[in-house]
Amino acid sequence: MNTVSKTARKEIVGALRARYEKASKLEKGLILAEFTAVSGYHRKHAIRLLSSMMKVPVKTVVSSRRVYDEAVKTALTILWEAADRICGKRLKAALPNLIRAMEKHGHLQLDPAVRKLVLAVSAATIDRLLTPVRKGAGARRRRHAKKRVSRAIPIKAFSDWQDPAPGFLEIDFVVHGGGSMAGEYLHSLVVTDVCSGWVEAVPLLAREQNLVIAGLDRIREQLPVIALGIDSDNDGAFINDTLATYCQEQAITFTRSRPHHSNDQAWIEQKNGAVIRRMVGHERFSGIVAGQALAQLLQVVRLYVNYFQPSFKLRERVREGSKVKKSYHPPATPCERLLAHEAVTEKAKEQLRTQQERLDPVALLQRIRQGQTALASLSTGTPGDGPDRENLNQFLAGLPALWRLGEVRPTHRKADPKARHWRTRPEPFKDVWADILLWLQNEPDQTAKGLLARLIEKHPGQFSPKQLRTLQRRVGEWRHMMARCLVLSGVEEQKDVQPVAVAGP
């Protein structure tokens, strides 16, 4: 047993450090053996104590030069909000087009030096600078529709796409049922161009094949390219004679994915989550009024996403054993991909350029917030407070600090949880509480453990030692209440005491 005091051990350490520092390896071993025998320390701990004075602290030189100051961070925050809070890689690709559009419409005035730094910042640095902003700002399970297989329609797997020309489309439904399939609710018919990532969507009051044809007619009018092919999943609203006949009459190639292989429609599945769910949310919408509000919102979303939202596109997918390695093209907007594709006619490219020059990304984002507010009001039945009560200048002025408010999309806000005011279990000491109070009055210092032992002895089989923590809380609450009563009674008594008058000299 170690009998050396703590003070003596400190003195021994101070005396041995100098010897230990100058000793050879063999001598150090002897010193450690002697020190551990006297002090009782573990050998590793003794080594740390004796060698602590030998370590030379290294001075860390911190450079005070900052390349990206608060002005750059503020500009990136405004641009990030104007781009609807996309990731750093996508924001990096969107910066030149977004800055030019915002400056053209008078929403942004950047100093030349700040503009140069913003355009030169890397995607990783954007994520690093916006990390505290994202922290201050605050996917549901996908549902698979019931599928039916028709052998008359050829199957196209994910690997069969290769590099299609613009015009080959994938279509799918997004259900706005709020997690329940019962009753009537809206559906969004979503179409994406596999080559460019161009997205179109229209709301449908029901999942019905004739409404699908009407929705496709509307979407084809808005597409900047001619529809050459349609690929769907095995939903009954798609796999039917009506749509097959329509595609045959319009000279459109009609294919379907394999049953239970959702990755065959990876392009449209990605847009369902990144565009529709991101803009519309997961709440339940039904009725003509909600359909009209959703239609207005989707019309603004298509312009904002297709012209100002860069997205990734898969370049190569290679499997190496159990691992799959993917490489992507640089982020680009669907409009930029169509402008760069040689298969798109010059007339179509000129129309895209003209449309892009007329669009204001901040005004589009404000209209999206207005549509989301209206849609959220129709879902919850309560009027929403949001950008619909602000003009464009107020909306733009609030972009730098908008992240402090948390979730700004009204369609994604959660209702405040209700305060819990009910019990889920019966009170175990309700019938014997009078006895417990009597025991506490007679013996105020009695513990809850002693009270529980008396209850177990008096009422065999009714109580168990596992209820000790519950009884401790009840006794603690009683004692707190009694102490408060004593304090308040003292205050009341003091109110009746007359103040003492002190006469001056």
C-alpha positions as CSV (number, residue, x, y, z in Angstrom):
1,M,0.0,0.0,0.0
2,N,1.3,3.5,-0.9
3,T,2.0,5.6,2.2
4,V,3.7,8.6,0.4
5,S,1.6,11.8,0.7
6,K,0.6,13.8,-2.4
7,T,3.0,16.6,-1.4
8,A,5.9,14.2,-1.0
9,R,5.2,12.7,-4.5
10,K,5.3,16.2,-6.0
11,E,8.7,16.9,-4.4
12,I,10.0,13.6,-5.6
13,V,8.9,14.4,-9.2
14,G,10.6,17.8,-9.0
15,A,13.9,16.2,-7.8
16,L,14.0,13.4,-10.3
17,R,13.1,15.4,-13.5
18,A,16.6,16.9,-13.9
19,R,18.3,13.5,-13.4
20,Y,15.8,11.8,-15.7
21,E,16.5,14.4,-18.5
22,K,20.3,13.8,-18.4
23,A,20.2,10.1,-17.8
24,S,20.9,7.4,-20.4
25,K,18.3,4.9,-21.5
26,L,19.5,2.3,-19.0
27,E,19.6,4.8,-16.2
28,K,16.1,6.1,-17.1
29,G,14.8,2.6,-16.6
30,L,16.3,2.4,-13.2
31,I,15.0,5.8,-12.2
32,L,11.5,4.8,-13.4
33,A,11.6,1.5,-11.4
34,E,12.6,3.4,-8.3
35,F,10.0,6.1,-8.8
36,T,7.1,3.8,-9.4
37,A,8.0,1.7,-6.4
38,V,8.1,4.7,-4.1
39,S,5.1,6.7,-5.5
40,G,2.8,3.8,-6.6
41,Y,2.2,5.5,-10.0
42,H,1.8,3.4,-13.2
43,R,4.9,3.3,-15.2
44,K,3.4,5.1,-18.2
45,H,2.1,7.9,-15.9
46,A,5.5,8.2,-14.3
47,I,7.1,8.6,-17.8
48,R,4.7,11.4,-18.6
49,L,5.4,13.2,-15.3
50,L,9.2,13.0,-15.5
51,S,9.4,13.9,-19.2
52,S,6.9,16.8,-19.2
53,M,9.6,19.4,-18.6
54,M,11.5,18.1,-21.6
55,K,8.8,19.0,-24.1
56,V,9.4,22.3,-25.8
57,P,6.2,24.1,-26.6
58,V,5.8,24.9,-30.3
59,K,4.5,28.4,-31.1
60,T,1.7,28.3,-33.7
61,V,1.9,31.2,-36.1
62,V,-1.6,32.3,-37.1
63,S,-1.8,34.4,-40.2
64,S,-4.1,37.4,-39.8
65,R,-4.6,37.8,-43.5
66,R,-8.2,37.1,-44.5
67,V,-9.0,36.6,-48.2
68,Y,-12.7,36.6,-47.9
69,D,-14.1,39.2,-45.5
70,E,-17.6,39.9,-44.2
71,A,-18.5,41.7,-47.4
72,V,-17.9,38.5,-49.4
73,K,-19.8,36.5,-46.9
74,T,-22.8,38.9,-47.0
75,A,-22.8,38.8,-50.8
76,L,-22.7,35.0,-50.8
77,T,-25.5,34.9,-48.2
78,I,-27.7,37.1,-50.5
79,L,-26.9,35.0,-53.5
80,W,-27.4,31.8,-51.6
81,E,-30.9,32.9,-50.5
82,A,-31.7,34.1,-54.1
83,A,-30.7,30.7,-55.4
84,D,-33.1,29.1,-52.9
85,R,-30.3,27.7,-50.6
86,I,-28.6,25.3,-52.9
87,C,-25.3,23.6,-52.2
88,G,-21.9,25.2,-52.7
89,K,-21.1,23.3,-55.9
90,R,-24.4,24.3,-57.6
91,L,-24.1,27.8,-56.2
92,K,-20.6,28.2,-57.7
93,A,-21.9,27.2,-61.1
94,A,-24.9,29.6,-60.7
95,L,-22.9,32.7,-59.5
96,P,-22.0,34.3,-62.9
97,N,-25.5,34.1,-64.3
98,L,-27.1,35.0,-61.0
99,I,-25.0,38.0,-60.3
100,R,-25.5,39.3,-63.8
101,A,-29.2,38.9,-63.6
102,M,-29.5,40.5,-60.2
103,E,-27.4,43.5,-61.1
104,K,-29.3,43.9,-64.3
105,H,-32.6,44.2,-62.4
106,G,-31.1,46.4,-59.7
107,H,-31.2,44.0,-56.9
108,L,-27.5,43.8,-56.2
109,Q,-24.6,46.3,-56.4
110,L,-21.2,44.7,-55.8
111,D,-18.0,46.5,-55.4
112,P,-15.5,45.4,-58.1
113,A,-13.1,43.9,-55.6
114,V,-15.9,42.0,-53.9
115,R,-17.4,40.9,-57.2
116,K,-14.0,39.5,-58.2
117,L,-13.6,37.6,-54.9
118,V,-17.1,36.2,-55.1
119,L,-16.6,34.9,-58.6
120,A,-13.2,33.4,-57.6
121,V,-14.3,31.6,-54.5
122,S,-14.3,27.8,-54.7
123,A,-17.3,25.6,-53.9
124,A,-15.6,24.2,-50.7
125,T,-15.0,27.8,-49.5
126,I,-18.6,28.7,-50.2
127,D,-19.7,25.8,-48.0
128,R,-17.3,26.8,-45.3
129,L,-18.3,30.5,-45.3
130,L,-22.0,29.6,-45.3
131,T,-21.7,26.9,-42.6
132,P,-22.8,29.2,-39.7
133,V,-25.5,30.7,-41.9
134,R,-26.9,27.2,-42.7
135,K,-26.8,26.2,-39.0
136,G,-28.9,29.2,-38.1
137,A,-31.4,28.5,-40.8
138,G,-32.6,25.1,-39.7
139,A,-37.0,13.3,-47.1
140,R,-39.8,11.5,-46.4
141,R,-40.1,7.9,-47.4
142,R,-41.0,7.6,-51.0
143,R,-44.2,5.8,-51.8
144,H,-44.3,3.4,-54.7
145,A,-47.5,3.3,-56.6
146,K,-49.1,0.0,-57.4
147,K,-47.8,-1.2,-60.7
148,R,-49.2,-3.2,-63.5
149,V,-47.2,-4.8,-66.3
150,S,-48.1,-4.6,-70.0
151,R,-46.0,-6.8,-72.3
152,A,-46.9,-4.6,-75.3
153,I,-44.7,-1.8,-74.1
154,P,-41.0,-2.3,-74.3
155,I,-38.8,-2.0,-71.1
156,K,-36.0,0.5,-70.8
157,A,-33.5,0.0,-67.9
158,F,-31.3,2.7,-66.5
159,S,-28.3,1.4,-68.4
160,D,-30.1,1.6,-71.8
161,W,-30.3,5.4,-71.8
162,Q,-26.6,6.0,-72.8
163,D,-26.6,9.6,-74.0
164,P,-30.0,10.5,-75.5
165,A,-30.8,13.6,-77.5
166,P,-33.0,16.4,-76.0
167,G,-36.7,15.3,-76.1
168,F,-36.6,11.9,-74.5
169,L,-38.7,12.3,-71.3
170,E,-39.4,10.5,-68.1
171,I,-42.8,11.0,-66.5
172,D,-44.1,10.3,-63.0
173,F,-46.7,11.3,-60.4
174,V,-46.0,13.1,-57.1
175,V,-48.8,12.5,-54.7
176,H,-50.0,15.3,-52.4
177,G,-51.9,13.2,-50.0
178,G,-50.1,14.2,-46.8
179,G,-49.2,10.6,-46.0
180,S,-52.6,9.1,-46.4
181,M,-54.0,7.5,-49.5
182,A,-57.7,7.8,-48.4
183,G,-60.0,10.3,-50.0
184,E,-59.4,12.8,-52.8
185,Y,-56.1,14.7,-53.2
186,L,-54.0,16.4,-55.9
187,H,-51.3,14.8,-58.0
188,S,-48.5,16.5,-59.9
189,L,-47.6,15.1,-63.3
190,V,-43.9,15.7,-63.5
191,V,-41.8,15.4,-66.7
192,T,-38.0,15.7,-67.0
193,D,-35.8,15.7,-70.1
194,V,-33.1,13.1,-69.5
195,C,-30.5,15.0,-71.6
196,S,-30.8,18.5,-70.1
197,G,-32.7,17.9,-66.8
198,W,-35.5,20.3,-67.9
199,V,-38.4,20.0,-65.5
200,E,-42.1,20.6,-66.2
201,A,-45.1,19.8,-63.9
202,V,-48.8,20.3,-63.9
203,P,-51.3,19.5,-61.2
204,L,-54.1,16.9,-61.7
205,L,-57.2,16.6,-59.6
206,A,-57.1,12.8,-59.9
207,R,-54.9,10.1,-61.2
208,E,-56.8,9.3,-64.5
209,Q,-55.5,8.4,-67.9
210,N,-57.5,11.1,-69.8
211,L,-56.2,13.8,-67.4
212,V,-52.7,12.5,-68.1
213,I,-53.1,13.1,-71.8
214,A,-54.4,16.6,-71.1
215,G,-51.4,17.3,-68.8
216,L,-48.9,16.0,-71.4
217,D,-50.4,18.3,-74.0
218,R,-49.9,21.2,-71.7
219,I,-46.4,20.2,-70.9
220,R,-45.4,19.7,-74.6
221,E,-46.5,23.3,-75.3
222,Q,-44.1,24.6,-72.7
223,L,-41.2,22.4,-73.6
224,P,-38.4,24.1,-75.5
225,V,-37.7,20.9,-77.5
226,I,-39.9,18.4,-79.3
227,A,-40.9,15.4,-77.3
228,L,-39.3,12.3,-79.0
229,G,-39.9,9.6,-76.3
230,I,-41.7,9.0,-73.1
231,D,-40.6,6.6,-70.4
232,S,-42.9,5.9,-67.4
233,D,-43.1,3.5,-64.5
234,N,-45.8,0.7,-64.3
235,D,-48.6,2.9,-62.9
236,G,-52.0,2.0,-64.3
237,A,-52.5,5.7,-65.3
238,F,-49.6,5.3,-67.7
239,I,-49.6,1.7,-68.8
240,N,-52.9,1.7,-70.7
241,D,-54.2,1.8,-74.3
242,T,-55.1,5.5,-74.0
243,L,-51.5,6.7,-73.5
244,A,-50.1,4.0,-75.9
245,T,-52.4,5.1,-78.6
246,Y,-51.6,8.8,-77.9
247,C,-47.9,8.2,-78.3
248,Q,-48.4,6.2,-81.5
249,E,-50.5,9.0,-83.1
250,Q,-47.9,11.7,-82.0
251,A,-44.9,9.6,-83.2
252,I,-43.5,9.4,-79.7
253,T,-41.5,6.4,-78.5
254,F,-43.2,4.9,-75.4
255,T,-41.2,2.7,-73.0
256,R,-41.5,1.7,-69.3
257,S,-39.2,0.8,-66.5
258,R,-38.8,-2.6,-64.9
259,P,-41.2,-3.5,-62.1
260,H,-39.7,-2.9,-58.6
261,H,-36.6,-1.1,-60.2
262,S,-37.1,2.5,-59.3
263,N,-33.5,3.3,-60.3
264,D,-34.6,2.8,-64.0
265,Q,-36.3,6.2,-63.5
266,A,-33.5,7.8,-61.6
267,W,-33.8,11.1,-63.5
268,I,-37.4,11.8,-62.7
269,E,-37.2,10.4,-59.1
270,Q,-34.4,12.9,-58.4
271,K,-36.5,15.8,-59.7
272,N,-39.5,14.6,-57.6
273,G,-37.6,15.2,-54.5
274,A,-35.2,18.1,-55.4
275,V,-37.8,20.2,-57.1
276,I,-41.5,19.2,-56.4
277,R,-41.1,18.1,-52.8
278,R,-38.7,20.9,-52.1
279,M,-41.1,23.6,-53.4
280,V,-44.5,22.0,-52.5
281,G,-43.7,20.0,-49.4
282,H,-45.5,16.9,-48.1
283,E,-48.8,18.3,-46.9
284,R,-52.3,17.2,-48.2
285,F,-53.9,19.3,-50.9
286,S,-57.3,18.7,-52.5
287,G,-60.0,20.6,-54.4
288,I,-60.1,23.0,-57.3
289,V,-58.9,26.0,-55.4
290,A,-55.8,24.2,-54.1
291,G,-55.3,22.9,-57.7
292,Q,-55.3,26.5,-59.1
293,A,-52.8,27.7,-56.4
294,L,-50.6,24.7,-57.1
295,A,-50.7,25.4,-60.8
296,Q,-49.6,29.0,-60.4
297,L,-46.8,27.9,-58.1
298,L,-45.5,25.3,-60.5
299,Q,-45.5,27.8,-63.4
300,V,-43.1,30.0,-61.5
301,V,-41.1,27.0,-60.3
302,R,-40.4,25.8,-63.8
303,L,-38.9,29.2,-64.8
304,Y,-36.8,29.5,-61.6
305,V,-35.5,25.9,-61.7
306,N,-34.9,25.6,-65.4
307,Y,-33.1,29.0,-65.9
308,F,-31.4,29.6,-62.5
309,Q,-30.9,26.3,-60.7
310,P,-27.8,24.3,-61.6
311,S,-28.0,20.6,-61.1
312,F,-25.7,17.7,-61.3
313,K,-25.8,15.1,-64.2
314,L,-24.3,11.7,-64.0
315,R,-21.3,11.2,-66.3
316,E,-20.2,7.6,-65.4
317,R,-21.2,4.9,-63.0
318,V,-18.7,2.1,-62.5
319,R,-19.1,-0.9,-60.1
320,E,-15.9,-2.2,-58.5
321,G,-16.8,-5.3,-56.5
322,S,-19.3,-4.2,-53.9
323,K,-18.7,-0.5,-54.4
324,V,-20.2,1.8,-57.0
325,K,-18.2,4.9,-58.1
326,K,-20.0,7.8,-59.8
327,S,-18.6,10.8,-61.6
328,Y,-20.6,13.9,-62.5
329,H,-20.5,16.6,-65.1
330,P,-20.0,20.2,-63.7
331,P,-23.3,21.7,-62.4
332,A,-25.3,23.5,-65.0
333,T,-28.8,24.7,-65.5
334,P,-31.1,22.9,-67.9
335,C,-31.1,26.1,-70.1
336,E,-27.3,26.1,-70.3
337,R,-27.3,22.4,-71.3
338,L,-29.8,23.0,-74.1
339,L,-27.9,26.1,-75.3
340,A,-24.7,24.0,-75.4
341,H,-26.2,21.0,-77.2
342,E,-25.7,20.8,-80.9
343,A,-29.1,19.0,-81.5
344,V,-31.1,22.0,-80.4
345,T,-32.0,24.4,-83.2
346,E,-30.8,28.0,-83.3
347,K,-34.4,29.2,-83.2
348,A,-35.0,27.3,-79.9
349,K,-31.7,28.6,-78.5
350,E,-32.7,32.2,-79.4
351,Q,-36.0,31.8,-77.6
352,L,-34.2,30.4,-74.5
353,R,-31.8,33.4,-74.5
354,T,-34.6,35.9,-74.9
355,Q,-36.7,34.3,-72.1
356,Q,-33.7,34.2,-69.8
357,E,-32.9,37.9,-70.3
358,R,-36.4,38.8,-69.3
359,L,-36.4,36.8,-66.1
360,D,-35.6,38.2,-62.6
361,P,-34.5,35.4,-60.2
362,V,-35.3,37.4,-57.1
363,A,-38.8,38.3,-58.3
364,L,-39.3,34.7,-59.2
365,L,-38.2,33.6,-55.7
366,Q,-40.6,36.1,-54.2
367,R,-43.5,34.8,-56.3
368,I,-42.5,31.2,-55.2
369,R,-42.7,32.3,-51.5
370,Q,-46.1,33.9,-52.2
371,G,-47.4,30.7,-53.9
372,Q,-46.1,28.6,-51.0
373,T,-47.8,30.8,-48.5
374,A,-51.1,30.5,-50.3
375,L,-50.7,26.8,-50.7
376,A,-49.8,26.4,-47.0
377,S,-52.9,28.4,-46.0
378,L,-55.1,26.0,-48.1
379,S,-53.5,23.0,-46.5
380,T,-53.8,24.2,-42.8
381,G,-56.9,26.2,-43.2
382,T,-55.3,29.3,-41.6
383,P,-54.0,32.4,-43.3
384,G,-50.2,32.5,-43.6
385,D,-47.8,35.4,-42.9
386,G,-45.1,35.5,-45.5
387,P,-43.7,37.3,-48.5
388,D,-47.1,38.0,-50.0
389,R,-47.3,41.0,-47.7
390,E,-43.9,42.3,-48.8
391,N,-42.9,44.1,-51.9
392,L,-39.9,43.1,-53.9
393,N,-37.6,45.7,-52.2
394,Q,-38.6,44.5,-48.7
395,F,-38.0,40.9,-49.8
396,L,-34.6,41.7,-51.2
397,A,-33.6,43.7,-48.1
398,G,-34.4,40.7,-45.9
399,L,-32.3,38.2,-47.8
400,P,-29.0,38.7,-45.8
401,A,-30.7,37.9,-42.4
402,L,-33.5,35.6,-43.7
403,W,-31.5,32.5,-42.5
404,R,-32.0,33.6,-38.9
405,L,-35.7,32.8,-39.2
406,G,-35.1,29.1,-39.8
407,E,-37.4,27.4,-42.3
408,V,-38.7,30.1,-44.7
409,R,-40.8,27.9,-46.9
410,P,-44.4,28.0,-45.6
411,T,-45.1,24.6,-47.1
412,H,-42.4,23.0,-44.9
413,R,-43.1,24.7,-41.6
414,K,-44.2,22.5,-38.8
415,A,-47.0,23.3,-36.4
416,D,-46.1,24.1,-32.8
417,P,-46.4,21.1,-30.6
418,K,-49.3,21.1,-28.1
419,A,-48.5,21.3,-24.4
420,R,-49.0,17.9,-22.7
421,H,-51.6,18.1,-20.0
422,W,-52.8,14.5,-19.6
423,R,-51.5,11.4,-17.8
424,T,-50.8,8.2,-19.6
425,R,-50.7,6.1,-16.4
426,P,-52.7,6.1,-13.2
427,E,-51.2,7.8,-10.2
428,P,-49.9,4.8,-8.1
429,F,-50.0,6.6,-4.7
430,K,-53.4,8.3,-5.1
431,D,-55.2,6.0,-2.5
432,V,-52.4,6.1,0.1
433,W,-51.3,9.7,-0.2
434,A,-53.1,10.7,3.0
435,D,-51.1,8.1,4.9
436,I,-47.9,9.4,3.3
437,L,-48.7,13.0,4.4
438,L,-49.4,11.9,7.9
439,W,-46.1,10.1,8.1
440,L,-44.3,13.1,6.8
441,Q,-46.0,15.4,9.3
442,N,-44.9,13.2,12.2
443,E,-41.4,12.6,10.8
444,P,-40.5,15.4,8.3
445,D,-37.0,14.0,7.8
446,Q,-38.2,10.6,6.7
447,T,-36.8,9.6,3.2
448,A,-38.9,8.4,0.3
449,K,-37.1,5.0,0.5
450,G,-38.3,4.6,4.1
451,L,-41.8,5.6,3.1
452,L,-41.9,3.1,0.3
453,A,-40.7,0.3,2.6
454,R,-43.6,1.1,5.0
455,L,-46.1,1.1,2.1
456,I,-44.8,-2.3,0.9
457,E,-45.1,-3.7,4.5
458,K,-48.6,-2.2,5.0
459,H,-50.0,-3.1,1.5
460,P,-48.3,-6.3,0.3
461,G,-48.3,-6.9,-3.4
462,Q,-49.6,-3.3,-4.3
463,F,-46.2,-1.6,-4.4
464,S,-42.7,-2.5,-5.6
465,P,-39.2,-1.1,-5.1
466,K,-39.3,0.0,-8.8
467,Q,-41.7,2.8,-7.8
468,L,-39.0,4.5,-5.6
469,R,-38.2,7.2,-8.2
470,T,-41.9,8.2,-8.6
471,L,-42.3,8.5,-4.9
472,Q,-39.1,10.6,-4.6
473,R,-40.6,13.0,-7.1
474,R,-43.9,13.2,-5.3
475,V,-42.2,13.8,-1.9
476,G,-39.9,16.4,-3.4
477,E,-42.8,18.3,-4.9
478,W,-44.6,18.3,-1.5
479,R,-41.5,19.5,0.3
480,H,-41.0,22.3,-2.3
481,M,-44.6,23.4,-1.9
482,M,-44.4,23.4,1.9
483,A,-41.1,25.4,1.8
484,R,-42.8,27.9,-0.6
485,C,-45.8,28.3,1.8
486,L,-43.4,29.0,4.7
487,V,-41.6,31.7,2.7
488,L,-44.8,33.3,1.5
489,S,-46.3,33.2,4.9
490,G,-43.3,35.1,6.3
491,V,-43.7,37.7,3.6
492,E,-47.3,38.2,4.5
493,E,-46.4,38.6,8.1
494,Q,-43.8,41.2,7.2
495,K,-46.4,43.3,5.3
496,D,-48.2,44.0,8.6
497,V,-45.1,45.4,10.3
498,Q,-45.0,49.2,10.3
499,P,-41.8,50.8,9.0
500,V,-39.5,52.4,11.6
501,A,-39.3,56.2,11.3
502,V,-35.8,57.5,11.5
503,A,-35.5,61.1,12.6
504,G,-32.8,63.3,11.2
505,P,-30.1,65.0,13.2
